[in-house]
Amino acid sequence: TLTKEKSPQPRKYTVRLHFAETEGAEPGGRVFQVALQGNPVLPNLDLAAEAGTMTALVKEFRGVELTDKLEVALTAKSGLTILCGMEILAEGW
């Protein structure tokens, strides 16, 4: 959870989540759900199946509304979860 000074009104942000699977991972070995602000945005992310190994994968979500905090939840379905980086960009500036 990232927190900023509370604004009087919610603002919209673009959120980019960066992932990369490690060498030797097999499809189905690491599957997890990603939720933003409590809403599932990637219900079954399988990095090895989608991008292969040793390859970066970026998922972008526009219009994520927040007032004072961004909640990112990773829930394992098989294996462990992994998040390599995150960008948060204000929209409408």
Buried (B, 14 or more C-beta within 10 A) or exposed (E): EEEEEEEEEEBEBBBBBEBBBEEEBEBEBBBBBBBBBEEEBBEEBBBBBBBEBEEEBEBEBEEBEBEEEBBBBBEEBEBEBBEEEEEBEEEEE
